[in-house]
Amino acid sequence: MKTIMTLVASAFLASCAGTATTAGDVKPYPKNTCIVTDNKLGSMGTPITKVYGDQEVKFCCKPCIAKFEKDPQKYLAKLP
């Protein structure tokens, strides 16, 4: 039963936007600046980390998350 629940939970998480199935599947964020504003991470308080597909993304503040979510491909294109 535990295995079935684990599989169901994994399938659910994989289907949600902004998630990956395991930490090993996630590419680390390569920059020390916000993906939206290019502000230094930590300059506006504790950086916020999210995962979109298989990519970790970091933001300087909550408003940047909303901007990113309107056009994620625009910002993801900034990554190497």
C-alpha positions in Angstrom: 0.0 0.0 0.0 2.8 2.4 0.9 4.4 1.8 -2.6 1.1 2.6 -4.3 0.7 5.8 -2.3 4.3 6.8 -3.1 3.6 6.3 -6.8 0.4 8.2 -6.7 2.1 11.1 -4.9 5.0 11.1 -7.3 2.6 11.2 -10.3 0.7 14.0 -8.8 3.8 16.1 -8.1 5.1 15.5 -11.6 1.9 16.8 -13.1 1.9 20.0 -11.1 3.5 23.1 -12.7 6.7 24.1 -11.2 7.7 20.8 -9.7 10.0 17.9 -10.4 9.7 14.3 -9.2 13.0 14.2 -7.3 15.7 16.5 -6.2 18.2 14.7 -8.5 16.1 15.8 -11.5 16.5 19.5 -10.8 19.2 21.6 -12.4 20.7 24.1 -9.9 20.2 27.8 -10.5 23.5 29.0 -11.9 23.3 32.8 -11.1 23.7 34.9 -8.0 21.1 37.4 -9.3 17.3 37.4 -9.6 16.2 35.8 -12.9 13.7 38.7 -13.4 15.4 41.9 -12.2 19.1 40.8 -12.1 19.3 42.2 -8.6 21.8 40.5 -6.4 20.1 37.7 -4.5 19.7 38.6 -0.8 19.6 42.4 -1.6 15.8 42.4 -0.9 15.8 39.9 2.0 15.9 36.1 1.8 15.9 34.9 -1.8 12.9 32.8 -2.9 13.6 29.5 -4.6 11.1 27.7 -6.9 11.4 24.8 -9.3 9.9 25.0 -12.8 10.0 21.8 -14.7 13.5 20.6 -14.1 15.1 24.0 -13.4 15.6 25.6 -10.0 14.9 29.4 -10.2 15.7 32.1 -7.7 13.9 35.4 -7.1 14.8 38.5 -5.0 11.2 39.1 -3.9 7.6 37.8 -4.3 6.6 40.3 -7.0 9.2 38.8 -9.2 7.5 35.5 -9.0 4.3 36.9 -10.5 6.3 38.6 -13.3 8.1 35.4 -14.1 4.9 33.3 -14.1 3.4 35.6 -16.8 6.1 34.6 -19.3 8.5 32.0 -17.8 10.1 31.2 -21.2 11.3 34.8 -21.5 13.2 34.6 -18.2 14.3 30.9 -18.5 16.0 31.9 -21.8 18.4 34.0 -19.7 19.9 30.9 -18.2 23.0 29.2 -19.8 
